[in-house]
Amino acid sequence: MPEDKAEQVVKSGNNVPSLQREGLFAYFRNSWFEFKKVVWPARDDAVKMTIFVIVFVAVLSAFIYAVDTAVSWLFFDFLLKRG
């Protein structure tokens, strides 16, 4: 088992292990250290990926709208003779 304080297992009264708490300050300190390890993409790459996501969502939205409209027409107008 790791000897890190954050991962020490403490036995409770009902034999269910639980992680020992370090405190709120230690949590934010550890979060900040992990945040500093993140490798951020270059600005050009981030812009390209953002544009790609926006275009993909627009195309997928149009596709879903088209399929929904076709199924609606098929069900209500063609099969049930309504509308």
C-alpha positions as CSV (number, residue, x, y, z in Angstrom):
1,M,0.0,0.0,0.0
2,P,1.2,3.5,-0.7
3,E,2.6,5.5,2.3
4,D,1.1,8.8,1.1
5,K,-1.0,10.4,3.7
6,A,-3.8,11.1,1.2
7,E,-4.1,7.4,0.4
8,Q,-3.7,5.8,3.8
9,V,-6.6,3.5,4.6
10,V,-8.2,3.8,8.0
11,K,-10.4,1.0,9.4
12,S,-13.7,2.2,10.6
13,G,-15.9,0.5,13.2
14,N,-17.8,-1.5,10.6
15,N,-14.7,-2.9,8.8
16,V,-15.3,-0.7,5.7
17,P,-12.1,1.1,4.7
18,S,-12.2,4.8,4.1
19,L,-9.7,7.3,2.9
20,Q,-8.2,9.6,5.5
21,R,-9.0,13.3,4.9
22,E,-6.1,15.8,4.7
23,G,-8.1,19.1,4.7
24,L,-9.4,21.6,2.2
25,F,-6.1,23.5,1.9
26,A,-4.1,20.4,1.0
27,Y,-6.8,19.5,-1.6
28,F,-6.4,22.8,-3.3
29,R,-2.6,22.7,-3.1
30,N,-2.6,19.2,-4.7
31,S,-5.1,20.4,-7.3
32,W,-2.8,23.4,-8.2
33,F,0.2,21.1,-8.6
34,E,-1.8,18.8,-10.9
35,F,-3.1,21.8,-12.9
36,K,0.5,23.0,-13.5
37,K,1.3,19.6,-15.0
38,V,-1.2,20.1,-17.8
39,V,0.2,20.6,-21.3
40,W,-2.0,23.1,-23.1
41,P,-2.3,23.1,-26.9
42,A,-1.0,26.0,-28.9
43,R,-3.4,28.8,-29.7
44,D,-3.7,27.8,-33.4
45,D,-4.4,24.2,-32.5
46,A,-7.1,25.3,-29.9
47,V,-8.8,27.5,-32.5
48,K,-8.7,24.8,-35.1
49,M,-10.2,22.2,-32.7
50,T,-12.9,24.7,-31.6
51,I,-13.9,25.4,-35.2
52,F,-14.0,21.7,-35.9
53,V,-16.3,21.1,-33.0
54,I,-18.6,23.9,-34.0
55,V,-18.8,22.7,-37.6
56,F,-19.3,19.1,-36.4
57,V,-22.1,20.0,-34.1
58,A,-23.8,22.1,-36.8
59,V,-23.6,19.2,-39.3
60,L,-24.8,16.7,-36.8
61,S,-27.7,19.0,-35.8
62,A,-28.8,19.3,-39.5
63,F,-28.5,15.5,-39.9
64,I,-30.7,14.8,-36.8
65,Y,-33.2,17.5,-37.9
66,A,-33.4,15.9,-41.4
67,V,-33.9,12.4,-40.0
68,D,-36.5,13.6,-37.5
69,T,-38.4,15.4,-40.2
70,A,-38.3,12.4,-42.6
71,V,-39.4,10.0,-39.8
72,S,-42.2,12.4,-38.8
73,W,-43.4,12.7,-42.4
74,L,-43.2,9.0,-42.9
75,F,-45.2,8.2,-39.7
76,F,-47.8,11.0,-39.7
77,D,-48.4,11.8,-43.3
78,F,-47.7,8.5,-45.1
79,L,-48.7,5.8,-42.7
80,L,-51.4,7.5,-40.7
81,K,-52.7,9.7,-43.5
82,R,-52.8,12.8,-41.2
83,G,-51.8,16.3,-41.9
